[in-house]
Amino acid sequence: MNFKVAPSARALFLCTALLSGMVAPLHAQTATDTTKQLPETHEQMQLSFAPLVKQTAGAVVNVYAAQAVRTRSPFAGDPFFEQFFGGQFNGPPRVQSSLGSGVIADASGIIVTNNHVIRNADSVKVALSDGREFESKVLLKDESTDLAILKIDAGEPLPALQLADSDKVEVGDLVLAIGNPFGVGQTVTSGIVSAQARTRVGISDFDFFIQTDAAINPGNSGGALIDLSGKLIGINTAIFSRSGGSIGIGFAIPSNMVRAVVETAKGGGDTFERPYIGATFQNVTPDVAEGLGMKQPYGALVTNIGKGGPAEKGGLLVGDVVLSVDGVRIENPDGLGYRLSTAGIGKTVQLQVLSRSKEKAITVVLEKPGPDSLDNQMLIQGRNPLSGAHVLMLTPSSAARLNLPSDTEGVAVDKVFPNTPAARIGLQPGDIVRGINGAEIETMADLTKAMSSKPVLWRFDFERGGDIIRQIIR
């Protein structure tokens, strides 16, 4: 039988000191190792994170989001019952609440949280660490990065966290996570950065996270991940868990991305726009790397160049591999997207490229995505399964915004409004409408004509991720 024995206070300190680099492992202490030593004074024995927590905790807030949801009767929508009773079967609205955390990023009252914390909310309240509560105004919501920016008026400057340069964060760095897990109240947990530039985790369209083993649980979303200098290195956004609780794998949005979104909100923008480069990329596989004569498979392989776009103007070619941006190595297309997004619209970036077996440097000026013509977009309404979907004709810039290859053509879903028929059938932004009731959909006119019919059964063909999804709906 195995027993777990609680360590002494001295042993706990030594464990923490080992992590922080204050104490070397005993077997590593040699006569020539004079840089590290055991704690010898009372002050060294009482080292604590408490001063750091006192310095930063006031800038972490609780976020309460409320949404009025009307209960739906099973008879609602039935033509017979609605003819005689109208909408009387629907019950009274009930308030649905969600709880999360937030970080004061500016003393004027600008607060960063996760978009999923306040998604669809009718009202958002912010509670400060001193107990005061304020109604907030939503300045910006961005689904792709899962970030939202709130603003409160406290009538006085508020404690704010300074944003660190998240590119300087290294695996093994000690960190603290501050938030409100399970609504029990402000809680601090410690750990290390267990991975950097984590991608392909399926949390949001944005895929470039700091991974930490500091305990993060439901309610921590939107809270702070800070370094030992008290600066914000990330916004805690999700956990990897099969049980719903922390198992030591948490993800945070890097502070450099947070900074870009905050600056957009400060400038009056209500949505975060990623810069347009006018090219499509894919991973460099080991086979591709071998064929290109690369020693390692990394970078972003150019598969398509949009006409007249920044990439074409800069001299990028199909088949080139982007190896670095402004001197920072690029591992995959997600890493490239992150570097371009944090650089921002209007900025000039230098790309190191492998082109035709030779490395070269090219300069690209990142542009603002072009506006979509009002004649080539519409909100579908009426009594049909696609009601509540906003669709548009794809252009290179709108395709890039929807994470589609820039040469993709057709009618694509741009937005899906909540609690609509389109949302209930699982339609998603980026889906391309390829067919309705056997008719091919290539233009907005094709879509309008097909939607004007009133069939007994609707048959839809959607393209998602290169696959065709067929749905039959009564």
C-alpha positions, 0 to 999 in steps of 0.5 A: 500500500502506498501512502502520501506524506505531506512535505514539511515547510522546508521541503516545500520551499526547497521544491519551489526554490528548485523550480526558480533556480535558487537551489541546485539539485544536491547531485549537481552541487560540486566544488566548482558550482558557487552560483547556487546555494541552500537557503541560510537565513530566516529571510530566505526561508520565508520567500513568498509570492505574496508581494507579487499577488498584492501587486497584481491581484487588484487588476484582475476582475470578475465578469458576470454576463446575463442573457434573457432566454425565452423558454420554448414550448414543444407546441411552438412552430406547429401551424395548428396550435399557432393558428388558434393560440398564437405564441401563448405556449412560449413561457416567460423569459429566464435569465441565463448567466455566465461567469468569468474573469477579466484583466484591467489593461488600462487605468481608464477602465479598459478590461480584457476578457474572453469573447466566449464569456460574454457571447450573446450577453444582454448585459455585462457586469464587472466586479472589482477585487474591492467589491465594487460593481459596474455595468460595462460597455462592450467595445469590441468582440472578436470570435476568431481570437476569442477576445473581448474588450470592455469599458467601465467608468469607475470615476478614478484611475484603476490598477492595471497590468502592464503587458509583457512581450510574450515573445520573450517568454520561455518554457520553464518560466515560473508564472501565476494564474489569477482568476475566479474558478467555479465562482468561489472568489479570486484565486491564485495558482502557480506553475510554469510555462510548459510549452510555447507557440502551441497550435492545433488545439481546436479552441478558436480560429486563432491558434497560437497559445502559451501552455501552462500547468498552473491550475486553471478551471472553469471561471478562470477564462479571461483571467491573468497569466503573469510573470514574476515581474508582475506583467501580463504574459497571457489571458487564460482562455481554455483547459484540456480536460476530460473531467471538466477540471484542471489536469495541468494543461491550460492555454493562454492567449499571448499578450502580444495578441492581446495588445493588438486587440486592445489597441484596435479597441482604443482606436475605435474599432469594434472588431479586430481585422487581421491584415491581408497578405494575399496568399494561401499557405500549408504545412511543410511535411517531411516529404515536402521538406525532403523534396525541397532540400530542407534539413527540417520540415518547418515554415509555411508553404505558399500554395496560392497567390492572389492577383494584385495582393501584397504577396504578389507585389512583394515577389512571393511565388507559389512553391516558396516557403516562408521561413521567418518573419522579421527574424522570428522562425515560422514553424507552420501557417498558424505561426505565420498568421500570428506574426502577421496579425500582431504586426498589424495592418499597414506594417512592413514585414521582412520575410525570409523565404526559400525560393527555388532552392535559394534563400532570399529576403523579401519585403511585404506591406500588410494591407487592410482587407478590402470591403465586401460589396453590399450587392454581393452579400445579404442576411437570409430571413424568412421561414427557411432553415438558413434564416439567420445566416449572413452570406457573401460572394467570396473575394480574396480578402473575404476568403482570407478573413474566413480562413479559406484559400484565397482563390476559393469562389462561391457563396460563403457564410460570413456570420450565423446569428444565435438562436436562429434556424441557421444556428440550430442546423449547425451552420458555421462561418466559412461554410460554402453553399454549393447546392440547394435542392439539386440546384448548383449555387455559384452566385447570389442570384442562384441562392436567391432563386433557390431560397424563393421556393417552398419545398416540403424537404430542403436539401443542402450541400455545404462545403466545409474544410474541403468536404461536402456535407449534405443535410436534409431538413423538413 
